[in-house]
């Protein structure tokens, strides 16, 4: 699996989780990560 395939699969997974409002997978992790990272 190349980097382009990885990004494509990641995007598909995040869209599925977003549509289902699933906060336990990659989408929820990314949301929490982005919410708590300090901006410099």
N, C-alpha and C positions, 0 to 999 in steps of 0.2 A: 504494500500500500504506500503510495507516494504522498507527498504533502498536500497535493491538490485533492486527492481522494479523501484524505483525513478531514480537510476543511469542509468538503462537501457533506460528508457523513455527520460531522459535528453540527453544521448548520441545519441539516434535516432533523437531527435529534432535538435540537433546541426549539425548532418550530413546532414539532410534535408536542413537546413538553409545555410550550407556551399556550398552544391551543387547548390543552387539557388542564391548564392551570396547575400543573404538577411542579411543586417546589422542592422535590427531593432529589432531583437529578442534576444534570449539567446546567440547565437553565437557572435553577434556584441557587446553585453554587456560584454561578457567574453574577447573578443579581446581588447576592450578599457580598461577594468580593468587591464588586464595583461600588457598593454603598459605603463600605468601610475603608477603602484605600484613601489615604490622605493625598490631596492634590498639592503639589509643590509649586 
